[in-house]
Amino acid sequence: MPSIDIAIAIILHPTDDSVLIAQRKPDVHLPNLWEFPGGKCIPGEPPQAAAVRESFEEVGLTVSPIEEWPTITHSYPDRTITLHPFLCRASSDAAEPLDNRQVIWVRRSKLNEYEFPAANRSLIDRLANS
C-alpha cells in the first residue's frame, strides 16, 4: 500500500498563541474528527507549497511558514499517510470553513479536549507542551 503525502499547516493566530483547527465533514475518511488544515500534495508540488495552498483552499487564510516539523508516517487499516507538518502564522484571524464543518481558534493547552486522527498525536503533544 503506497503512502499518501499530506501537507498540513499548524496555523498560529496572527496576534496570540492559539492555533486553528477544523472539523472534518461527516462524509470523508475519519469523519467529524478535528484536524489541522491541509491535504494531498499535487505531484511535483513541494509539501511547504501544498500547506500554503491548502490553507487558502480549506480555510481562506494566507499563511507564512515559520518552521518545518519532522514528517510522520502513520498506517490506518485502509491507507498509509505521510504527514508533512509546517508551523505557520496566519495573516488574519478571518478563517472560514470552506472545506470543513467548522473552524475554531483554540489555545494550545486545550487541544487535548478535541478528538484528532491518531496520526496527529505527536503534534498535539508538541503544541500542548510548548
N, C-alpha and C positions, 0 to 999 in steps of 0.2 A: 504494500500500500504506500504510494508516494506521499510525501509531506506537502502540505499546502502552506505557502508563505503568507503570513498575515502581518501587516504593519499596523501597529497601534500607537495612538497618541495619548499619553498621560498628560492631560491639559490642565495646567495651573491657571487659576483665576488671575486676571491682569493686576489686581491690587491686593489680594490676600493669599492665604495659604491653602485655600480649598481647591479641589480637583473636580473636573466634570465627569459624571458617569451617565450612561444611557441605558435605558431598559430595552431589552430585545423584544421584538414583536412576537406575538403568540404563534405565528405560523412559520418560524425559522428554526434551525438547529439550536438546541438549548434555549427553548422559548422562555420568555419572561425574566431571564436572569439579567443581572446588571453587568455592564462591561465598559471598557474604555473605548472611545470611538476608534474605528479602524476597519480594515478589510483586506481583501486579497490584493497582492501586488500584481500589476499587469506585467506580462512577460517583458523582461528587459528594464523594468522600472526599478530604480533603487528603492529599498524599503523606506528611507527617510522621505523621499518624494511621495511615496504612497501614503505615508502617515499624514503629511500635509494635505494631500488631495482628499483623502478620506475624511479628514476633519471638516473640510469645507462642504463636501457632499453630504455627510451624515448629520452634522450639527450646525452648518452655516458659519463656522468660525475660521478666521485666518489665524494660523498659529506659526510660531517661530520655534524650531527645535533648539533645545538647550544642551541636551545630553543623550547619547545613545546608551541604552542599558543592554546587558547581555541577553542573547537570544534564549528562548525557552522552547524546547520541543516537548510536546505532550501528545500521548496517544489516547484517543477516545475509542469506544468499541467500533465505531464506523469510519474513523479517519484519524490521521496524524497531522498535527499542525506544528509549524514553527513560528512562534511569535517574535517579532522584531519591535521591541518597545522603545519609544522615544519620549523623553520628558520634554514637554513643550510649554510655551507661555502663550496664552490667548491674547489677541489684540483688543478684544472686548468681552463683556460677560453676556452678550445677547445670543446665547446658544438657543437653537430651535431643534425640535425632534423631527428632522427631515426624513430619517430612515429608521426611526425607533418609536417606541410607545411614548417615552418621555425622557427628558434630560434634567438633571439637577446638579447643582454645585454642592459638594459635601466636604466637610472638614476631614482631613486625613485620619484623625483619631476615630471617626465614625464609620469608616469604610467597612469594618468588620460587621456592621449591622445590616449589610446588604449581601444578597446571595450572588456570587460571581461564578463563572465557569472555573473548573478545577485548575486549568492552565494558568489562571491569574493569581493563584495563591501567593506565590513568592513576591509578586508585585504589590499586592495588598499589604503583606508583611513589611516590605521595604518602605512603603509610603507611611504606614502607621507608626513606624519606629524611627522616622527621620525628622 
